[in-house]
């Protein structure tokens, strides 16, 4: 699900004024597609004049859950202008996982301090605190241990470089080993194209594929080979989120059928659906409900191309005279997958057809 809501909560009139000022400052560099909502407590923030918040969606609430319940899963930022205790108590029922929870911060109503409370790395709460600090003059108070000691943060590295972490529980093992000054291994598979993944971070020891020689107990492995044996006893494995799915289907295809067949294709190819970064098809399918629902289910963009754009894609594709007669190009799924994956794309699953659907998978380089 796309995270596109920025919510700023205020419980007093003074806090409400700061919420509106902060919202205006954030709006100039707001992520594309995001919208800012100002949530004002019905009793204490009612005195804020309309010109102060007229540019924003305004929520009036009496209980904080009225605000959090509908936006928690799609929030790009939740900022409390309030005491940390209020924030901690009210978010507690919603906190689930450090890799999916939204970034939550609190700032006092005098704008002296801004403190990340939840999802400092993956959610970006630490980065949001630094940005709000620059905009408002508040001091960012960063408490995550790896940041405090300028050590490598696995989850932040994964977020910055389009990698997904397969075994989340191992994040704390790697961080714990680094904090304890223990040797930590670093293995990057040959098929990974990014130089940044081959650059061994400070505090790590470069390791080749397991060959029986002694190696650190704890380590990070970056690979797109999902069947590669574990390289460390305590291994935090990262996979590139770089699969582009090209889709063709008959008109008004059943969403359940499309998802069932797509998951079968991925399973047969030993590919994780969590690696999908986008889906693509021909322009005439831009409103096809089954493909739209698939993109929504995976939380990724849906790109479409004209027949002319697909025809111009270079490569060796499976032609179909029938498809060309119907849509103006000889292949939709393979061409759209490669087009979406961009320069250097590698088609790793060719056209696979079943029950009125066709799929292809390209790997973004």
C-alpha positions as CSV (number, residue, x, y, z in Angstrom):
1,X,0.0,0.0,0.0
2,X,1.3,3.4,-0.9
3,X,2.2,5.6,2.1
4,X,0.9,9.0,1.1
5,X,-0.5,10.7,4.2
6,X,1.3,13.2,6.4
7,X,-0.6,13.8,9.6
8,X,0.2,16.4,12.3
9,X,-1.7,16.1,15.5
10,X,-2.2,19.0,18.0
11,X,-3.9,19.0,21.3
12,X,-3.7,22.7,22.4
13,X,-4.2,26.0,20.6
14,X,-0.5,26.8,20.7
15,X,0.4,23.4,19.4
16,X,-2.2,23.8,16.6
17,X,-0.5,27.0,15.4
18,X,2.9,25.2,15.3
19,X,1.3,22.3,13.5
20,X,0.0,24.6,10.8
21,X,3.4,26.4,10.5
22,X,5.2,23.1,10.3
23,X,2.8,21.8,7.7
24,X,3.4,24.9,5.5
25,X,7.2,24.4,5.8
26,X,6.9,20.7,4.9
27,X,4.6,21.3,1.9
28,X,7.3,22.8,-0.3
29,X,9.3,19.6,-0.4
30,X,6.5,17.1,0.1
31,X,6.9,13.7,-1.6
32,X,4.9,13.3,-4.8
33,X,1.4,12.2,-4.2
34,X,1.4,13.0,-0.5
35,X,-1.1,15.2,1.2
36,X,-0.9,16.9,4.6
37,X,-3.6,16.7,7.2
38,X,-3.7,18.8,10.3
39,X,-5.6,17.0,13.2
40,X,-6.9,19.5,15.8
41,X,-8.3,18.4,19.1
42,X,-11.9,19.4,19.2
43,X,-11.8,20.9,22.6
44,X,-8.4,22.5,23.0
45,X,-7.4,23.5,19.4
46,X,-10.7,25.0,18.3
47,X,-9.5,28.5,18.6
48,X,-7.1,28.3,15.6
49,X,-8.1,30.8,13.0
50,X,-9.0,29.4,9.6
51,X,-6.3,31.3,7.6
52,X,-3.7,29.4,9.6
53,X,-4.9,26.0,8.3
54,X,-6.9,26.9,5.3
55,X,-4.4,25.3,2.9
56,X,-4.7,21.8,4.5
57,X,-7.2,19.1,5.1
58,X,-8.3,19.5,8.7
59,X,-9.5,16.7,11.0
60,X,-11.3,17.6,14.2
61,X,-11.0,14.8,16.8
62,X,-11.8,14.1,20.5
63,X,-10.1,10.7,20.7
64,X,-6.7,10.1,19.0
65,X,-7.8,6.7,17.6
66,X,-10.2,8.7,15.3
67,X,-7.1,10.0,13.6
68,X,-4.8,7.0,13.7
69,X,-7.2,4.2,12.8
70,X,-7.8,5.2,9.2
71,X,-4.3,6.5,8.3
72,X,-1.9,4.2,10.2
73,X,-1.2,1.8,7.2
74,X,-0.8,4.6,4.7
75,X,1.0,7.3,6.7
76,X,4.3,8.6,5.4
77,X,4.7,10.6,8.6
78,X,2.8,11.0,11.9
79,X,4.0,14.0,13.9
80,X,2.7,14.8,17.3
81,X,3.0,18.4,18.6
82,X,2.6,17.0,22.2
83,X,4.3,15.3,25.0
84,X,6.1,12.0,24.2
85,X,3.9,10.2,26.7
86,X,0.7,11.1,24.8
87,X,2.2,9.8,21.6
88,X,3.5,6.6,23.1
89,X,0.2,5.7,24.8
90,X,-1.9,6.4,21.8
91,X,0.2,4.6,19.2
92,X,0.7,1.5,21.3
93,X,-2.3,-0.5,20.0
94,X,-1.2,0.0,16.4
95,X,2.5,-0.8,16.6
96,X,3.3,-4.1,14.8
97,X,6.6,-4.3,12.9
98,X,9.7,-2.1,12.5
99,X,9.7,-2.7,8.8
100,X,6.1,-1.7,8.2
101,X,5.1,0.7,11.0
102,X,5.0,4.4,9.9
103,X,7.5,7.0,11.2
104,X,6.2,8.6,14.3
105,X,7.8,11.7,15.8
106,X,6.9,14.2,18.6
107,X,7.8,17.8,18.9
108,X,7.1,20.1,21.9
109,X,4.8,23.1,21.3
110,X,7.8,25.5,21.7
111,X,9.6,23.7,18.8
112,X,12.7,23.1,21.0
113,X,13.1,19.4,20.3
114,X,11.8,16.9,17.7
115,X,12.2,13.2,18.6
116,X,11.7,10.1,16.4
117,X,9.7,7.6,18.4
118,X,9.0,4.8,15.9
119,X,10.5,3.5,12.7
120,X,13.7,5.5,12.8
121,X,15.4,3.8,9.9
122,X,13.1,2.0,7.4
123,X,10.2,4.4,8.0
124,X,12.5,7.4,7.9
125,X,11.7,8.9,11.2
126,X,15.3,9.9,11.8
127,X,15.5,11.6,8.4
128,X,12.2,13.3,9.0
129,X,13.5,14.6,12.4
130,X,16.6,16.1,10.7
131,X,14.4,17.7,8.0
132,X,11.9,19.2,10.5
133,X,14.9,20.4,12.6
134,X,16.2,22.3,9.6
135,X,12.8,23.8,8.8
136,X,11.7,24.8,12.3
137,X,15.0,25.2,14.3
138,X,14.1,22.4,16.7
139,X,16.9,20.2,17.8
140,X,16.6,16.6,16.4
141,X,17.1,14.1,19.2
142,X,18.2,10.8,17.6
143,X,18.3,7.8,20.0
144,X,18.9,4.8,17.8
145,X,22.1,3.1,19.0
146,X,23.7,2.6,15.6
147,X,23.2,6.3,14.7
148,X,24.5,7.4,18.1
149,X,27.7,5.5,17.5
150,X,27.9,6.1,13.7
151,X,27.6,2.4,12.9
152,X,26.1,0.7,9.9
153,X,22.3,0.2,10.0
154,X,21.1,-2.8,8.1
155,X,17.5,-1.7,7.7
156,X,18.5,1.8,6.5
157,X,21.0,0.4,4.0
158,X,18.2,-1.9,2.6
159,X,15.8,1.0,2.3
160,X,18.2,3.3,0.5
161,X,19.3,0.6,-2.0
162,X,16.0,-1.1,-2.9
163,X,16.7,-4.3,-1.0
164,X,14.2,-6.3,1.0
165,X,15.2,-8.1,4.2
166,X,14.0,-11.7,4.1
167,X,14.6,-12.6,7.8
168,X,13.8,-9.4,9.8
169,X,14.7,-11.0,13.1
170,X,18.4,-11.1,12.1
171,X,18.6,-7.3,11.9
172,X,19.1,-7.0,15.7
173,X,21.7,-9.8,15.6
174,X,23.9,-7.8,13.1
175,X,23.4,-4.5,15.0
176,X,24.1,-6.3,18.3
177,X,27.3,-7.8,16.9
178,X,28.5,-4.4,15.6
179,X,27.7,-2.7,18.9
180,X,29.6,-5.4,20.7
181,X,32.6,-4.9,18.5
182,X,32.4,-8.5,17.1
183,X,33.5,-9.5,13.6
184,X,30.6,-9.4,11.1
185,X,30.8,-10.9,7.6
186,X,29.7,-9.4,4.3
187,X,28.8,-11.5,1.3
188,X,27.6,-10.1,-2.0
189,X,26.5,-12.6,-4.8
190,X,28.1,-12.3,-8.2
191,X,24.7,-11.6,-9.8
192,X,24.2,-8.4,-7.8
193,X,25.1,-5.5,-10.2
194,X,25.3,-2.6,-7.7
195,X,28.8,-1.5,-6.8
196,X,27.5,-0.1,-3.5
197,X,26.7,-3.6,-2.4
198,X,30.2,-4.8,-3.2
199,X,31.8,-2.0,-1.1
200,X,32.3,-3.6,2.3
201,X,31.1,-1.2,5.0
202,X,33.3,-0.3,8.0
203,X,33.1,-3.0,10.7
204,X,32.5,-5.8,8.2
205,X,34.8,-8.6,6.8
206,X,34.4,-9.5,3.1
207,X,33.6,-13.2,2.6
208,X,33.4,-15.4,-0.5
209,X,30.8,-18.2,-1.0
210,X,31.0,-20.7,1.9
211,X,33.8,-23.1,1.2
212,X,34.5,-24.6,4.6
213,X,37.0,-21.9,5.7
214,X,36.3,-20.1,9.1
215,X,34.1,-17.1,8.8
216,X,32.3,-14.8,11.3
217,X,29.3,-16.3,13.1
218,X,27.1,-13.3,12.1
219,X,26.9,-11.7,8.7
220,X,24.9,-10.0,5.9
221,X,24.3,-11.8,2.6
222,X,23.0,-9.9,-0.5
223,X,21.9,-12.1,-3.3
224,X,19.1,-12.6,-5.9
225,X,19.6,-16.4,-5.7
226,X,16.8,-17.3,-3.4
227,X,18.0,-20.9,-3.1
228,X,21.6,-20.0,-2.1
229,X,22.6,-21.8,1.1
230,X,23.1,-19.6,4.2
231,X,26.6,-18.1,4.3
232,X,26.6,-17.4,8.1
233,X,25.2,-19.1,11.2
234,X,23.4,-15.9,12.0
235,X,22.6,-14.5,8.5
236,X,20.7,-11.4,7.6
237,X,19.8,-11.9,4.0
238,X,18.8,-9.1,1.6
239,X,17.3,-9.6,-1.8
240,X,17.0,-6.9,-4.5
241,X,13.5,-5.6,-5.0
242,X,13.9,-5.4,-8.8
243,X,11.4,-7.6,-10.5
244,X,9.2,-6.0,-13.2
245,X,6.1,-8.0,-14.1
246,X,4.7,-7.6,-17.6
247,X,1.0,-8.6,-17.8
248,X,-1.4,-9.3,-20.6
249,X,-4.9,-10.5,-20.1
250,X,-8.3,-10.8,-21.7
251,X,-10.8,-7.9,-21.1
252,X,-12.5,-8.0,-17.6
253,X,-10.3,-10.8,-16.4
254,X,-11.1,-12.1,-13.0
255,X,-8.7,-10.5,-10.4
256,X,-8.6,-13.8,-8.5
257,X,-7.6,-15.7,-11.6
258,X,-4.9,-13.2,-12.5
259,X,-3.4,-13.3,-9.0
260,X,-3.5,-17.1,-8.8
261,X,-1.8,-17.5,-12.2
262,X,0.8,-14.8,-11.4
263,X,1.7,-16.4,-8.1
264,X,2.0,-19.8,-9.8
265,X,4.5,-18.3,-12.3
266,X,6.6,-16.8,-9.5
267,X,6.5,-20.0,-7.5
268,X,7.6,-22.1,-10.5
269,X,10.5,-19.7,-11.1
270,X,11.5,-19.7,-7.4
271,X,10.9,-15.9,-7.2
272,X,9.6,-14.1,-4.2
273,X,6.6,-11.8,-4.8
274,X,8.2,-9.4,-2.3
275,X,10.9,-8.7,-4.9
276,X,8.3,-7.1,-7.3
277,X,9.0,-3.4,-7.8
278,X,6.3,-2.7,-10.5
279,X,3.9,-4.2,-12.9
280,X,3.4,-3.1,-16.5
281,X,1.2,-3.6,-19.6
282,X,-0.1,-1.9,-22.7
283,X,-1.9,1.4,-22.5
284,X,-5.3,0.0,-23.4
285,X,-5.1,-2.0,-20.1
286,X,-4.7,1.0,-17.9
287,X,-8.1,0.6,-16.4
288,X,-8.1,-3.2,-16.2
289,X,-9.4,-3.9,-12.7
290,X,-7.4,-7.2,-12.3
291,X,-4.1,-5.6,-13.0
292,X,-4.9,-2.5,-10.9
293,X,-5.8,-4.8,-8.0
294,X,-2.6,-6.8,-8.5
295,X,-0.5,-3.6,-8.3
296,X,-2.4,-2.6,-5.2
297,X,-1.9,-5.9,-3.6
298,X,1.9,-5.8,-4.1
299,X,2.0,-2.1,-3.2
300,X,3.8,-1.1,-6.4
301,X,3.2,1.2,-9.4
302,X,1.4,0.1,-12.5
303,X,3.0,1.4,-15.7
304,X,1.5,1.3,-19.2
305,X,3.0,1.8,-22.7
306,X,1.5,2.5,-26.1
307,X,1.7,-0.1,-28.8
308,X,4.3,2.0,-30.5
309,X,6.5,2.2,-27.4
310,X,6.3,-1.5,-26.9
311,X,7.2,-2.2,-30.5
312,X,10.3,-0.1,-30.2
313,X,11.7,-2.2,-27.3
314,X,14.8,-4.1,-28.4
315,X,15.0,-7.8,-27.7
316,X,14.1,-11.3,-28.7
317,X,10.4,-11.8,-27.9
318,X,7.8,-14.4,-28.5
319,X,5.6,-13.0,-31.3
320,X,1.9,-13.6,-31.7
321,X,0.1,-12.6,-34.9
322,X,-3.2,-12.7,-33.1
323,X,-2.0,-10.3,-30.4
324,X,-0.5,-8.0,-33.0
325,X,-3.9,-8.0,-34.8
326,X,-5.7,-7.1,-31.6
327,X,-3.5,-4.5,-30.0
328,X,-0.9,-3.4,-32.6
329,X,2.2,-5.1,-31.2
330,X,3.2,-8.7,-31.3
331,X,3.9,-9.2,-27.6
332,X,2.6,-7.4,-24.6
333,X,3.9,-9.1,-21.4
334,X,7.6,-9.6,-22.4
335,X,7.9,-6.2,-24.0
336,X,6.3,-4.3,-21.2
337,X,8.4,-6.1,-18.5
338,X,11.6,-5.2,-20.3
339,X,10.4,-1.6,-21.0
340,X,9.6,-1.2,-17.3
341,X,12.9,-2.7,-16.2
342,X,14.9,-0.2,-18.2
343,X,18.4,-0.2,-19.6
344,X,20.3,-3.5,-19.0
345,X,17.1,-5.4,-18.2
346,X,17.3,-9.2,-18.2
347,X,14.2,-11.2,-19.2
348,X,14.3,-14.0,-16.6
349,X,10.8,-15.5,-17.2
350,X,9.5,-15.6,-20.8
351,X,5.9,-15.4,-21.8
352,X,3.8,-17.8,-19.7
353,X,0.1,-18.1,-20.7
354,X,-2.8,-19.6,-18.8
355,X,-6.6,-19.0,-18.3
356,X,-6.6,-15.8,-20.4
357,X,-3.5,-14.3,-18.8
358,X,0.1,-13.9,-19.9
359,X,3.1,-13.0,-17.7
360,X,6.8,-12.3,-18.1
361,X,9.4,-11.2,-15.6
362,X,12.3,-8.9,-16.2
363,X,15.1,-8.1,-13.7
364,X,16.0,-4.4,-13.3
365,X,19.7,-3.9,-13.4
